[in-house]
């Protein structure tokens, strides 16, 4: 059994914030892999199922970021897991937007969610660091992480979430390199590597106009509202 935790803040106000990328990632995994519906438990929202050969519980703490450890600790103890069975997905200022790195143990680097988890279960859990970039000035960090992703971030953010979902089974099974490869395949799609240029394809016939999709912010807020009503 693995406990896979996405960090964020509860409520529609925060749904599309950079700080909530952990929530976005675990929700994408749950939806793509047919896990159970989200339900309230362990001071958070949980769903369960299998990823590859691993049984998993996914958790989104609803305690607000700086108290995330309360929810994680409660879930870990109830499920009789060790810190090494916990994987936390969180935003990372020190990585460029769209970068993803797996890390085992270590410090919290000032991240309030990780700081709280350290206080409740120690440091020996795994992390998936999801790059959101840095505003360039430490005095602007709080406002930056609690601001919504920009419209221009939509493409790379969707690719990143798809890659995390693609590699979710590898992550749950403890195969970090295979997980990273799945993410990289979405972020840097393979290109024609031969010496000859790829043949040109005829242009497709014009497609019928389709309605404009909802914005990323709207989708995330609708998602959060659904959680609050469950």
C-alpha positions as a Markdown table, in Angstrom:
| # | Residue | x | y | z |
|---|---|---|---|---|
| 1 | Unk | 0.0 | 0.0 | 0.0 |
| 2 | Unk | 1.2 | 3.5 | -0.9 |
| 3 | Unk | -0.3 | 6.8 | 0.4 |
| 4 | Unk | 0.0 | 9.3 | -2.4 |
| 5 | Unk | -0.6 | 12.9 | -1.1 |
| 6 | Unk | -1.2 | 16.0 | -3.2 |
| 7 | Unk | -0.7 | 19.3 | -1.4 |
| 8 | Unk | -2.8 | 22.4 | -1.7 |
| 9 | Unk | -5.4 | 24.6 | 0.0 |
| 10 | Unk | -9.1 | 23.7 | 0.1 |
| 11 | Unk | -11.9 | 25.8 | -1.5 |
| 12 | Unk | -12.7 | 27.4 | -4.8 |
| 13 | Unk | -10.7 | 30.5 | -4.0 |
| 14 | Unk | -7.4 | 28.6 | -4.2 |
| 15 | Unk | -8.4 | 25.9 | -6.8 |
| 16 | Unk | -6.2 | 27.3 | -9.7 |
| 17 | Unk | -3.4 | 28.6 | -7.5 |
| 18 | Unk | 0.2 | 27.5 | -8.2 |
| 19 | Unk | 0.4 | 26.2 | -4.7 |
| 20 | Unk | -2.4 | 23.7 | -5.6 |
| 21 | Unk | -0.6 | 21.8 | -8.3 |
| 22 | Unk | -0.3 | 18.8 | -6.0 |
| 23 | Unk | -4.1 | 18.7 | -5.7 |
| 24 | Unk | -4.4 | 18.9 | -9.5 |
| 25 | Unk | -1.9 | 16.1 | -10.0 |
| 26 | Unk | -3.6 | 13.5 | -7.7 |
| 27 | Unk | -7.0 | 14.4 | -9.0 |
| 28 | Unk | -5.8 | 13.8 | -12.5 |
| 29 | Unk | -4.4 | 10.4 | -11.5 |
| 30 | Unk | -7.7 | 9.4 | -9.8 |
| 31 | Unk | -9.8 | 10.4 | -12.8 |
| 32 | Unk | -7.6 | 8.7 | -15.4 |
| 33 | Unk | -7.1 | 5.5 | -13.6 |
| 34 | Unk | -10.7 | 4.9 | -12.4 |
| 35 | Unk | -10.1 | 5.0 | -8.7 |
| 36 | Unk | -13.0 | 5.3 | -6.2 |
| 37 | Unk | -14.9 | 8.5 | -5.8 |
| 38 | Unk | -13.4 | 11.1 | -3.5 |
| 39 | Unk | -14.8 | 11.0 | 0.1 |
| 40 | Unk | -14.1 | 12.9 | 3.3 |
| 41 | Unk | -11.7 | 11.1 | 5.6 |
| 42 | Unk | -8.5 | 11.8 | 7.6 |
| 43 | Unk | -9.2 | 15.6 | 7.6 |
| 44 | Unk | -9.0 | 15.4 | 3.9 |
| 45 | Unk | -10.4 | 13.9 | 0.7 |
| 46 | Unk | -9.4 | 10.4 | -0.2 |
| 47 | Unk | -9.9 | 7.8 | -2.9 |
| 48 | Unk | -8.6 | 4.3 | -3.3 |
| 49 | Unk | -7.7 | 1.7 | -5.9 |
| 50 | Unk | -4.8 | 0.2 | -7.7 |
| 51 | Unk | -2.0 | 1.7 | -9.8 |
| 52 | Unk | -0.2 | -1.1 | -11.6 |
| 53 | Unk | 0.6 | -3.7 | -9.0 |
| 54 | Unk | 0.3 | -1.4 | -6.1 |
| 55 | Unk | -2.7 | -0.7 | -3.8 |
| 56 | Unk | -3.0 | 3.0 | -3.2 |
| 57 | Unk | -4.8 | 5.6 | -1.2 |
| 58 | Unk | -4.8 | 9.1 | -2.6 |
| 59 | Unk | -5.1 | 12.0 | -0.2 |
| 60 | Unk | -5.8 | 15.8 | -0.5 |
| 61 | Unk | -5.5 | 17.3 | 3.0 |
| 62 | Unk | -8.3 | 19.9 | 3.7 |
| 63 | Unk | -6.5 | 21.4 | 6.6 |
| 64 | Unk | -4.9 | 24.2 | 4.6 |
| 65 | Unk | -1.3 | 23.9 | 3.6 |
| 66 | Unk | 0.5 | 24.7 | 6.8 |
| 67 | Unk | -1.4 | 22.0 | 8.7 |
| 68 | Unk | -1.1 | 19.3 | 6.0 |
| 69 | Unk | 0.9 | 17.0 | 8.4 |
| 70 | Unk | -2.2 | 16.5 | 10.6 |
| 71 | Unk | -4.1 | 14.9 | 7.7 |
| 72 | Unk | -1.1 | 12.9 | 6.4 |
| 73 | Unk | -0.1 | 11.6 | 9.9 |
| 74 | Unk | -3.6 | 10.5 | 10.7 |
| 75 | Unk | -3.9 | 8.6 | 7.4 |
| 76 | Unk | -0.5 | 7.0 | 7.7 |
| 77 | Unk | -1.2 | 5.7 | 11.2 |
| 78 | Unk | -4.7 | 4.4 | 10.4 |
| 79 | Unk | -3.4 | 2.6 | 7.3 |
| 80 | Unk | -0.4 | 1.2 | 9.3 |
| 81 | Unk | 2.1 | 2.6 | 6.9 |
| 82 | Unk | 5.7 | 3.8 | 7.4 |
| 83 | Unk | 7.0 | 7.2 | 6.2 |
| 84 | Unk | 8.7 | 5.3 | 3.3 |
| 85 | Unk | 5.3 | 4.3 | 2.0 |
| 86 | Unk | 4.2 | 8.0 | 1.7 |
| 87 | Unk | 4.7 | 10.0 | -1.6 |
| 88 | Unk | 4.0 | 13.7 | -1.5 |
| 89 | Unk | 3.4 | 15.8 | -4.7 |
| 90 | Unk | 4.0 | 19.5 | -4.2 |
| 91 | Unk | 4.8 | 22.8 | -5.9 |
| 92 | Unk | 8.5 | 23.6 | -6.1 |
| 93 | Unk | 9.8 | 27.2 | -6.5 |
| 94 | Unk | 13.4 | 26.1 | -7.3 |
| 95 | Unk | 12.4 | 24.2 | -10.4 |
| 96 | Unk | 11.5 | 25.8 | -13.7 |
| 97 | Unk | 7.8 | 25.6 | -14.7 |
| 98 | Unk | 6.9 | 22.1 | -15.9 |
| 99 | Unk | 10.0 | 20.4 | -14.5 |
| 100 | Unk | 9.4 | 17.3 | -12.3 |
| 101 | Unk | 11.9 | 15.6 | -10.0 |
| 102 | Unk | 11.5 | 12.7 | -7.6 |
| 103 | Unk | 13.3 | 13.0 | -4.3 |
| 104 | Unk | 13.7 | 10.7 | -1.3 |
| 105 | Unk | 13.9 | 12.3 | 2.1 |
| 106 | Unk | 15.7 | 15.5 | 2.8 |
| 107 | Unk | 14.7 | 19.0 | 4.1 |
| 108 | Unk | 11.5 | 21.0 | 3.6 |
| 109 | Unk | 13.3 | 24.0 | 2.0 |
| 110 | Unk | 10.8 | 26.4 | 3.7 |
| 111 | Unk | 7.7 | 24.8 | 2.1 |
| 112 | Unk | 5.0 | 25.1 | 4.7 |
| 113 | Unk | 3.2 | 21.9 | 3.7 |
| 114 | Unk | 6.4 | 19.9 | 3.9 |
| 115 | Unk | 7.4 | 21.5 | 7.1 |
| 116 | Unk | 4.1 | 20.4 | 8.7 |
| 117 | Unk | 4.5 | 16.8 | 7.4 |
| 118 | Unk | 8.1 | 16.7 | 8.8 |
| 119 | Unk | 6.6 | 17.7 | 12.2 |
| 120 | Unk | 4.1 | 14.8 | 12.1 |
| 121 | Unk | 5.9 | 11.9 | 10.3 |
| 122 | Unk | 9.5 | 12.9 | 10.0 |
| 123 | Unk | 11.5 | 13.5 | 6.8 |
| 124 | Unk | 11.8 | 9.9 | 5.4 |
| 125 | Unk | 9.0 | 10.1 | 2.9 |
| 126 | Unk | 9.3 | 10.5 | -0.9 |
| 127 | Unk | 8.4 | 13.7 | -2.7 |
| 128 | Unk | 7.6 | 14.6 | -6.3 |
| 129 | Unk | 8.7 | 18.2 | -6.8 |
| 130 | Unk | 6.6 | 20.0 | -9.5 |
| 131 | Unk | 8.3 | 23.1 | -10.8 |
| 132 | Unk | 6.3 | 26.4 | -10.8 |
| 133 | Unk | 9.3 | 28.7 | -11.2 |
| 134 | Unk | 10.3 | 31.6 | -8.9 |
| 135 | Unk | 9.0 | 35.2 | -9.0 |
| 136 | Unk | 12.6 | 36.4 | -8.7 |
| 137 | Unk | 12.2 | 38.2 | -5.3 |
| 138 | Unk | 11.7 | 36.3 | -2.0 |
| 139 | Unk | 9.3 | 39.1 | -0.9 |
| 140 | Unk | 7.0 | 38.2 | -3.8 |
| 141 | Unk | 6.9 | 34.4 | -3.1 |
| 142 | Unk | 3.7 | 34.3 | -1.0 |
| 143 | Unk | 1.7 | 36.3 | -3.5 |
| 144 | Unk | 3.1 | 34.3 | -6.4 |
| 145 | Unk | 2.3 | 30.8 | -5.1 |
| 146 | Unk | -1.2 | 32.0 | -4.0 |
| 147 | Unk | -1.9 | 33.4 | -7.5 |
| 148 | Unk | -3.6 | 31.4 | -10.2 |
| 149 | Unk | -1.6 | 29.9 | -13.1 |
| 150 | Unk | -1.5 | 32.3 | -16.0 |
| 151 | Unk | -3.4 | 31.4 | -19.2 |
| 152 | Unk | -0.1 | 31.0 | -20.9 |
| 153 | Unk | 0.8 | 28.2 | -18.5 |
| 154 | Unk | -2.2 | 26.1 | -19.6 |
| 155 | Unk | -0.4 | 24.0 | -22.2 |
| 156 | Unk | 2.6 | 22.9 | -20.2 |
| 157 | Unk | 0.5 | 22.4 | -17.1 |
| 158 | Unk | -1.8 | 20.0 | -18.9 |
| 159 | Unk | 1.2 | 18.1 | -20.4 |
| 160 | Unk | 2.7 | 17.8 | -17.0 |
| 161 | Unk | -0.4 | 16.5 | -15.4 |
| 162 | Unk | -0.9 | 14.0 | -18.2 |
| 163 | Unk | 2.7 | 12.8 | -17.8 |
| 164 | Unk | 2.2 | 12.4 | -14.1 |
| 165 | Unk | -0.9 | 10.3 | -14.7 |
| 166 | Unk | 0.9 | 8.3 | -17.4 |
| 167 | Unk | 3.7 | 7.4 | -14.9 |
| 168 | Unk | 1.5 | 7.0 | -11.8 |
| 169 | Unk | 1.8 | 3.2 | -11.8 |
| 170 | Unk | 5.6 | 3.4 | -12.0 |
| 171 | Unk | 5.6 | 5.9 | -9.1 |
| 172 | Unk | 3.4 | 3.7 | -6.9 |
| 173 | Unk | 5.6 | 0.7 | -7.7 |
| 174 | Unk | 8.7 | 2.6 | -6.6 |
| 175 | Unk | 10.2 | 3.0 | -10.1 |
| 176 | Unk | 11.3 | 6.6 | -10.1 |
| 177 | Unk | 13.2 | 6.5 | -13.4 |
| 178 | Unk | 10.2 | 5.0 | -15.3 |
| 179 | Unk | 8.0 | 7.6 | -13.8 |
| 180 | Unk | 10.3 | 10.4 | -14.9 |
| 181 | Unk | 10.5 | 9.0 | -18.4 |
| 182 | Unk | 6.7 | 9.1 | -18.6 |
| 183 | Unk | 6.6 | 12.7 | -17.6 |
| 184 | Unk | 9.5 | 13.6 | -20.0 |
| 185 | Unk | 7.6 | 11.9 | -22.9 |
| 186 | Unk | 4.7 | 14.3 | -22.4 |
| 187 | Unk | 6.9 | 17.4 | -21.9 |
| 188 | Unk | 9.3 | 16.7 | -24.7 |
| 189 | Unk | 7.5 | 14.6 | -27.4 |
| 190 | Unk | 9.7 | 12.5 | -29.6 |
| 191 | Unk | 10.6 | 14.2 | -32.9 |
| 192 | Unk | 11.6 | 12.7 | -36.2 |
| 193 | Unk | 15.2 | 11.6 | -35.7 |
| 194 | Unk | 16.0 | 10.4 | -39.2 |
| 195 | Unk | 18.3 | 12.2 | -41.7 |
| 196 | Unk | 15.5 | 12.8 | -44.1 |
| 197 | Unk | 12.7 | 15.3 | -43.4 |
| 198 | Unk | 9.4 | 13.8 | -42.5 |
| 199 | Unk | 7.0 | 13.6 | -45.5 |
| 200 | Unk | 4.5 | 16.4 | -45.8 |
| 201 | Unk | 0.9 | 15.5 | -45.1 |
| 202 | Unk | -2.0 | 17.0 | -46.9 |
| 203 | Unk | -3.8 | 19.7 | -44.9 |
| 204 | Unk | -6.9 | 18.4 | -43.2 |
| 205 | Unk | -10.3 | 19.6 | -44.2 |
| 206 | Unk | -11.5 | 22.5 | -42.2 |
| 207 | Unk | -13.3 | 21.3 | -39.1 |
| 208 | Unk | -16.6 | 22.5 | -38.0 |
| 209 | Unk | -16.3 | 25.2 | -35.3 |
| 210 | Unk | -16.5 | 24.0 | -31.8 |
| 211 | Unk | -17.5 | 25.8 | -28.6 |
| 212 | Unk | -14.7 | 27.6 | -26.8 |
| 213 | Unk | -13.4 | 25.3 | -23.9 |
| 214 | Unk | -13.8 | 26.5 | -20.4 |
| 215 | Unk | -10.7 | 28.1 | -19.0 |
| 216 | Unk | -8.2 | 26.2 | -16.8 |
| 217 | Unk | -9.3 | 28.3 | -13.8 |
| 218 | Unk | -13.0 | 27.5 | -14.4 |
| 219 | Unk | -12.3 | 23.8 | -14.7 |
| 220 | Unk | -10.4 | 23.7 | -11.5 |
| 221 | Unk | -12.9 | 25.8 | -9.6 |
| 222 | Unk | -15.7 | 23.5 | -10.8 |
| 223 | Unk | -13.7 | 20.5 | -9.7 |
| 224 | Unk | -13.2 | 22.0 | -6.2 |
| 225 | Unk | -16.9 | 22.8 | -5.9 |
| 226 | Unk | -17.7 | 19.2 | -6.7 |
| 227 | Unk | -15.3 | 18.1 | -3.9 |
| 228 | Unk | -16.9 | 20.5 | -1.4 |
| 229 | Unk | -20.4 | 19.1 | -2.2 |
| 230 | Unk | -19.3 | 15.4 | -1.9 |
